[in-house]
Amino acid sequence: MYLGLAFLWAPVLLLAGYAFSADRIPFQWGGFSTRWFAALAANDRLMEAALLSLRVAAGAATLAVILGGLAGFALARTGAFRGRAVFGALAGAPLVLPEVVTGLSLLLLFVALAGLTGWPAERGATTVLLAHATIGLAYVAVVVQARLAGQGREMEEAAASLGARPLVAFCTVTLPLMAPALAAGWLMAFTLSLDDVVVASFVSGPAGTTLPIYLFSRIKVGLTPEINALGVVILGVAGVALGLAAWLLRPRRA
Amino acid sequence: MRGAVALPFLWLLALVAAPLLILAVIAASTAADGIPPFALPTGWQGLADNLAVLADDPLYAAALLRALVVAGVTGALCLLLGYPMALAIARAAPARRPVLLLLVLLPFWIGFLLRISAWIGLLRDEGWINGVLLALGLIAAPLPMLYSDGALLVGMVHSYLPFAVLPLFAALTRLDPTLEEAAGALGARPAVAFWTVTLPLSLPGALAGFLLVFIPAAGEFVIPELLGPPEAQLVGRVLWTEFFQNRDWPLAAALALALLVLLVPSILLFQRLEARA
């Protein structure tokens, strides 16, 4: 257990620690300094890429929650319908397809579409968003389906027998049941989008440099301490978000 | 109720089914100069030609085989390291479990590329590990660690470990703890009880964890590119080169199809395990 945790954490902690080193060579100690955080803030291209990534991730996660929520609900609650097997297989496919296959096939779709309809004329943030929403959809659908499968239908049936129309029953009973799964799914889709290099590289164009695409090209050339500083910022944000989530979800006495 | 199915169904048909179909069509095309750089197929001859190219050049078969071996070794190492972790979390007090799970997952939030860059910083010739070993006088010259198969596997295991830990943890918490107690009451020592009761019962979870690592790892592109030896041409990297550098779209598509076909048995097995769980 502790061996495994040490293996997982050692590189992360060293990266964070050396972000505060003044030395120009990353992972060499040159005295305490925050100069790399200043350099990070002054790096316009990185900041631009990070903003784009956040926008794409938020959009993709939101789309994924709407579509994946519906898909998970359909798989868990609507029983048999024509094409259910195909629907289930398609909803699960993005989870098990290798990234290079997903990325390549989506790019070919966008190229074919552009040839047929003139859209998308230029690949970039929009095409990345569509691709990430599709992958996120699959994750949300799985989580929502599992959540609903673990809950009985009694409450929905009770609502129906008390006279609620299906839409009302869905909004007042099923939707609140799904809420934790939707929140978890949004977070998963958001994180996946922020972390994806391969699919984004395939479906993006010159106007769509997301943070991972930018970082990948930078790391290939060579490391800089700025990247360590970025890691500290991300860990800090993740820690704050986590604290906030724990505080919001803290057990409350009724 | 109809609408709940229609909207995501149309989306999936457009963005999952159609792309795979187009991939198959492009794999049957012939490369040509132009934008996009291929001529549409007239029959199945193109696919046969592209597959013949893949079969004739040992580079492609080697890349596919090597990717499967690396993914298999990564999966096995993740199980070896992940099983004790999952077991420890499953046996911890329920109040401590979320904290331990979080400790496993939190390093992920720093981002995949930053974790890989940390390993580059640790493993390279002037990196942290060599620096420490040199300072301690254990070695006289830096050990060349980066750009090796070892570095590749370390990066892969570090990236994919939670994919193995989570299904294992799920499988182990589902087990009835009284089974092992019963074995103990009947005189089995803890090691024997674990070996004959818990381990066999957790095998489906272990297999699911292995596949959850194996399937995505087989197509991995970024880690071999950043940590692996330059001559290690895994299929993800070859596909990338064919597509972006050689601009041979039909060949890249055919290679993607080949990888997909090789992975289909694992994917089906994984889905069966998931359906049973």
Interface residues (C-beta under 8 A of the other chain):
Chain A: M1 L3 G4 L5 F7 L8 W9 P11 V12 L14 L15 Y18 I25 P26 F27 Q28 L67 G68 L70 A71 F73 A74 T78 F81 G83 F87 L90 A91 G92 A93 P94 V96 L97 P98 E99 V100 V101 T102 L104 S105 L106 L108 L109 V111 A112 G115 L130 A131 T134 L137 A141 P166 T191 L194 D195 V197 V198 P212 L215 F216 I219 K220 L223 I227 N228 L230 G231 I234 L235 A238 L242
Chain B: M1 G3 A4 V5 L7 P8 F9 W11 L12 L13 L15 V16 A17 A18 P19 L20 I22 L23 I26 P36 L81 G82 P84 M85 A88 I89 L100 L102 L103 V104 L106 P107 F108 W109 I110 G111 F112 L113 L114 R115 I116 S117 A118 W119 I120 G121 L122 E126 G127 W128 G131 V157 H158 L161 V165 I215 P216 A218 G219 E220 F221 V222 E225 L226 V235 G236 L239 W240 F243 W249 A252 A253 A256 L259 L260 L263 I267 F270 Q271
